[in-house]
């Protein structure tokens, strides 16, 4: 009984083994058929892309930078000597003319000294006159006459010095302008360390701004720049007068200074200005859409269409606008630049053009 069961098991194993072998053989045949078909199926068509043909275009080089409005002249009004204020002859914020008396210091002691010297001058002049006549008739020696003449000249010099000191008690406007806020009051004792007020020239203003160093060779005195002020309608014009002699090491920018006539006093010093600078026009510029640029770690590349295959070329970029980038090297007019499918294209890809602009 037991042996017959064992025999039965072997019979079933032989049958199933044969079936398993047949199944594996069928699968192997199917794999061979798929393997034969796979090369044919793997041959997909060329990738459809769009491109543009490069044509020279005219581009105006212009940049916009931040600027600052400055007074053309700004002076701190200080006394040359110490003294007590006996007169304040200006109003805060008022416009004054050149040489207008702004502040008067006490000069009573200097005026008294000046009167004394004038009396001494009259005596010395009469003495010198008498001795001159005596010298003609040899009534006195030449030495005595020289001493009297020396004394006369010494008194005149003292008078001039006193007049200069009296002038220092008067603080006058060095130019026509607008007064600032005063920091002293009538009767205060001030020294040269005290700032009485400020004076700024209002009919002219300066515009200070900085540009990147790559544009430094395009700037020259006499160029016109346009700028706008927030809260002010219209556009203002300024003329470049000078630039800094060196480029700032930290920012790699060059500082520029321009002047603007402001006879109506529309500009307030310290205001923020948006300065637009036109650097010229290039009639043979090469421009491509911004999305065509493939940035790498150290280079920038474009994909060119060459007889159905892609070509990666390194390029150098220049000016940018909202949609396009200027190519300064690596691209020539007439080249066909691929604009779509850039992420899927490889060096061995096959391409066909679906649209060319």
C-alpha positions in Angstrom: 0.0 0.0 0.0 2.7 2.5 1.0 4.9 1.7 -2.0 1.9 2.1 -4.4 1.4 5.7 -3.0 5.0 6.6 -3.6 4.8 5.3 -7.1 1.7 7.5 -7.7 3.5 10.6 -6.4 6.4 10.0 -8.8 4.0 9.7 -11.7 2.4 13.1 -10.8 5.8 14.7 -10.4 6.8 13.6 -13.9 3.6 14.9 -15.4 3.9 18.3 -13.7 7.6 18.6 -14.4 6.9 18.1 -18.1 4.2 20.7 -18.0 6.5 23.2 -16.2 9.2 22.6 -18.8 6.7 23.3 -21.6 5.6 26.5 -19.9 9.2 27.8 -19.5 9.9 26.9 -23.1 6.9 29.0 -24.3 8.0 32.0 -22.2 11.5 31.8 -23.7 10.0 31.8 -27.2 7.9 34.9 -26.4 11.0 36.7 -24.9 12.9 36.0 -28.1 10.0 37.3 -30.2 9.9 40.5 -28.0 13.7 40.8 -28.3 13.4 40.7 -32.0 10.6 43.2 -32.1 12.1 45.6 -29.5 14.7 47.2 -31.7 12.1 48.1 -34.2 9.8 49.4 -31.5 12.6 51.4 -29.9 13.3 53.4 -33.0 11.2 56.5 -32.1 10.9 59.5 -34.5 13.1 62.7 -34.2 12.2 65.1 -31.5 10.1 68.0 -32.7 11.4 71.4 -31.6 10.9 75.1 -32.4 13.7 77.5 -33.3 14.5 81.0 -34.4 17.0 82.3 -37.0 19.2 85.0 -35.6 19.0 88.4 -37.3 20.8 91.6 -36.3 18.6 94.0 -34.4 19.0 97.5 -33.1 19.3 97.8 -29.3 19.6 100.9 -27.2 21.9 100.5 -24.3 20.3 102.0 -21.2 20.5 101.4 -17.5 18.5 102.6 -14.5 20.1 103.2 -11.2 19.3 104.8 -7.9 20.5 108.3 -7.2 20.3 111.0 -4.6 19.5 114.7 -4.9 22.2 116.9 -3.3 22.4 120.7 -2.9 24.8 122.2 -5.3 26.5 124.0 -2.4 25.9 123.4 1.3 27.8 125.5 3.9 27.8 125.4 7.7 27.8 129.0 9.0 30.3 129.4 11.8 31.9 132.4 13.4 35.6 133.0 12.9 36.1 134.4 16.4 34.4 134.0 19.7 31.9 136.6 20.8 28.4 137.5 21.9 25.6 137.7 19.3 24.0 141.2 19.1 22.2 140.7 15.8 20.5 137.9 13.9 19.5 139.3 10.5 18.0 136.3 8.8 14.8 134.2 8.9 14.9 130.4 8.9 14.1 129.0 5.5 14.4 132.5 3.8 16.4 133.2 0.7 19.3 135.6 1.1 21.6 137.3 -1.4 25.3 137.0 -1.6 27.2 139.1 1.1 24.0 139.7 3.1 24.7 140.2 6.8 23.5 137.2 8.7 25.0 137.5 12.2 26.6 140.4 14.1 28.9 139.8 17.1 29.7 142.4 19.7 32.6 144.7 18.5 32.5 147.6 21.0 36.1 147.0 22.2 37.4 146.8 18.6 35.5 150.0 17.6 37.1 151.8 20.6 40.5 150.6 19.7 39.9 151.7 16.1 39.1 155.3 17.3 42.2 155.4 19.4 44.3 154.3 16.4 42.7 156.9 14.2 43.7 159.7 16.7 47.3 158.3 16.8 47.3 158.3 13.1 46.4 162.0 12.9 49.3 162.8 15.3 51.7 160.6 13.4 50.8 162.2 10.1 51.3 165.7 11.3 54.7 164.7 12.9 55.8 163.1 9.7 54.8 166.1 7.7 56.7 168.6 9.9 59.8 166.4 10.0 59.7 166.1 6.2 60.0 169.9 5.9 62.8 170.0 8.5 64.6 167.3 6.6 64.6 169.5 3.5 66.4 172.3 5.3 68.6 169.8 7.2 66.8 170.6 10.5 66.8 166.9 11.5 68.7 163.9 10.6 67.5 161.2 8.1 67.3 158.7 10.9 64.8 160.8 12.9 62.6 161.2 9.9 62.8 157.5 9.1 61.6 156.7 12.7 58.6 159.0 12.4 57.7 157.5 9.1 58.0 154.0 10.5 55.7 154.9 13.4 53.1 156.2 10.9 53.2 153.1 8.9 52.9 150.9 12.0 49.8 152.8 13.1 48.3 152.3 9.7 49.0 148.5 9.9 47.3 148.4 13.3 44.2 150.1 11.9 44.0 147.5 9.1 44.3 144.6 11.6 41.6 146.1 13.7 39.4 146.5 10.7 39.9 142.9 9.8 38.9 141.8 13.3 35.8 144.0 13.1 35.0 142.3 9.9 35.2 138.9 11.6 32.4 140.0 13.9 30.1 140.1 10.9 29.0 136.8 9.3 27.9 137.3 5.8 26.4 134.9 3.2 29.1 133.5 0.9 26.6 133.1 -2.0 22.9 133.4 -2.7 20.9 130.6 -1.2 18.3 129.4 1.3 18.9 129.5 5.1 18.5 126.5 7.2 17.3 126.3 10.8 19.3 128.4 13.3 21.0 126.7 16.3 21.7 129.9 18.4 19.7 132.7 19.9 20.2 136.4 20.3 22.7 137.2 23.1 24.3 133.8 23.1 28.1 133.6 23.3 29.5 131.5 20.5 32.8 130.1 19.4 34.2 128.8 16.1 33.0 125.4 17.2 29.3 126.4 17.1 27.2 126.0 13.9 24.9 129.0 13.7 22.9 127.6 10.7 23.4 126.2 7.2 23.1 127.8 3.8 22.4 125.9 0.6 22.3 127.0 -3.0 18.8 126.4 -4.4 18.9 127.4 -8.0 21.1 124.4 -8.8 21.2 120.8 -7.5 23.5 117.8 -7.8 22.5 114.2 -8.6 24.8 111.6 -7.2 24.6 108.0 -8.5 26.8 104.9 -9.1 27.0 102.7 -12.2 28.6 99.2 -12.6 32.2 99.2 -13.6 31.5 97.6 -17.0 29.9 100.9 -18.1 32.6 103.1 -16.8 34.2 103.6 -20.2 30.8 104.8 -21.6 30.6 107.8 -19.3 32.0 111.2 -20.2 31.4 114.7 -18.9 28.6 116.6 -20.8 26.4 113.5 -21.2 22.7 114.1 -20.3 20.8 111.8 -17.9 17.1 111.7 -17.2 15.7 111.1 -13.7 12.4 111.0 -11.9 11.5 111.8 -8.3 8.8 109.9 -6.5 5.8 112.2 -5.9 6.9 114.6 -8.7 5.3 114.5 -12.1 7.4 114.7 -15.2 11.1 114.0 -16.0 14.1 116.0 -15.1 17.4 116.4 -17.0 20.9 116.6 -15.6 24.3 117.0 -17.1 27.3 114.8 -16.0 30.1 117.0 -14.7 32.5 114.5 -13.2 33.1 110.9 -12.0 35.2 109.5 -9.3 38.8 108.6 -10.2 38.6 105.1 -8.8 36.0 102.3 -8.7 34.8 101.4 -5.3 36.4 98.1 -4.2 33.4 96.9 -2.2 30.6 97.5 -4.7 32.6 97.5 -8.0 30.7 100.7 -8.9 31.8 104.1 -10.2 30.4 107.2 -8.6 29.0 109.8 -10.9 28.0 113.4 -10.3 25.6 115.5 -12.4 24.1 118.9 -12.1 20.5 120.1 -12.8 19.1 123.6 -13.0 16.3 124.1 -10.5 15.4 127.7 -10.6 11.8 126.9 -9.4 13.2 124.9 -6.5 11.2 121.8 -7.3 13.8 119.4 -6.0 14.4 118.8 -2.3 18.0 117.8 -1.3 18.0 114.3 0.0 15.3 113.0 -2.3 15.5 109.6 -3.9 15.9 109.7 -7.7 15.6 107.0 -10.4 18.3 107.8 -12.9 18.1 106.5 -16.5 21.3 106.6 -18.5 21.4 106.0 -22.3 24.7 104.6 -23.3 24.3 104.5 -27.1 22.6 102.4 -29.8 24.0 99.2 -31.3 22.5 98.5 -34.7 24.0 95.0 -35.1 23.1 93.4 -31.8 22.4 89.7 -31.5 19.4 89.0 -29.3 17.8 85.7 -28.2 14.9 84.9 -25.9 15.8 84.6 -22.2 14.6 81.0 -22.0 17.1 79.8 -24.5 20.0 80.4 -22.2 21.3 77.2 -20.4 23.2 78.3 -17.3 26.1 76.1 -16.2 28.5 76.4 -13.3 31.0 78.5 -15.2 29.5 79.1 -18.6 26.3 79.9 -20.4 25.2 77.8 -23.4 22.8 77.8 -26.3 21.5 74.9 -28.5 22.0 75.3 -32.2 20.2 73.3 -34.9 22.8 71.8 -37.3 21.3 69.5 -40.0 19.0 67.6 -37.7 21.3 67.4 -34.7 21.9 69.7 -31.7 25.1 71.6 -31.0 25.9 73.1 -27.6 27.8 76.4 -27.9 29.2 78.6 -25.1 28.1 82.2 -25.3 28.7 85.5 -23.5 25.7 87.6 -22.6 25.4 91.4 -22.4 22.3 93.6 -22.0 19.0 92.3 -20.9 15.4 93.4 -21.2 12.1 91.9 -20.2 12.2 89.1 -22.8 15.6 89.0 -24.5 19.3 88.7 -23.8 22.1 90.2 -25.9 24.7 87.7 -27.0 28.1 89.4 -27.4 30.2 86.3 -28.4 29.6 82.7 -29.5 26.7 83.4 -31.9 26.5 84.8 -35.4 23.6 86.2 -37.5 22.0 83.3 -39.5 22.5 80.7 -36.8 19.4 78.7 -35.8 18.8 78.7 -32.1 16.5 76.0 -30.6 13.8 77.6 -28.3 11.8 74.6 -27.0 12.4 71.1 -25.6 15.8 72.1 -24.1 15.5 69.8 -21.1 15.0 66.7 -23.3 17.7 67.3 -25.9 20.9 65.3 -25.7 24.1 65.4 -27.8 23.0 62.4 -29.8 19.3 63.5 -30.2 17.6 63.6 -33.6 15.7 66.7 -34.2 13.1 68.1 -36.6 11.9 71.7 -36.8 8.2 72.2 -36.3 8.3 75.9 -36.4 11.0 78.5 -37.3 10.7 82.2 -36.6 
